[in-house]
Each structure stands twice: as structure tokens, then as C-alpha cells.
């Protein structure tokens, strides 16, 4: 499972940032699916979406969103996991603060 992070590259302090995780995976069945996706901000996990054979993602490829107020530079890390094949590794993105 591969994850792509979409967010603005720069924001002013105090701005609410919408972080979109686009998840790409071949397979969305009870036997083969994405079983979790997480988002970390500055090293701390802030959200984990979990799925199983009875609660599958909306499709093979899907998106999830998280909103966060930027008080400092945001170092984002996201990763998704396939219940059979594991992960392609974490994606990283930085949101810088402007004056």
C-alpha cells in the first residue's frame, strides 16, 4: 500500500491545514485490502484509520482527510499497510510557516 500526502507547502501560523492522504492499493476484498493508514505530525501519531474484512476501505484507491492548526512547521509522515504485502514505506511532506 502506497500513500501520497497532499497539503499546502506554506501556511501562516494559526491556519487550519487540510491534510489529504491519497492511498493506492491493488485489491479491496475481504482477503486482500489496506488494513491501516496512519498520519504523524512532528513525530506524533495523530490519526490512524483501521480497516478489516468487515469494514473495507471505500475502494482500492481512496482518500482520507485530517485537519490541523499549524502553530509551527509541520513534518508530516503517513504510511499505509496491506494485510498481505505490507507497506512500501512512509511518505513524508513538510508544511513551512510564512510570516
C-alpha positions, 0 to 999 in steps of 0.5 A: 500500500502506497500513500501520497500526502497532499497539503499546502507547502506554506501556511501562516501560523494559526491556519487550519491545514487540510491534510489529504492522504491519497492511498493506492492499493491493488485489491479491496476484498475481504482477503486482500485490502489496506488494513491501516493508514496512519498520519504523524505530525512532528513525530506524533501519531495523530490519526490512524484509520483501521480497516478489516474484512468487515469494514473495507476501505471505500475502494482500492484507491481512496482518500482520507482527510485530517485537519490541523492548526499549524502553530509551527512547521509541520513534518508530516509522515503517513504510511499505509499497510496491506494485510498481505504485502505490507507497506512500501514505506512512509511518505513524508511532506513538510508544511513551512510557516510564512510570516 
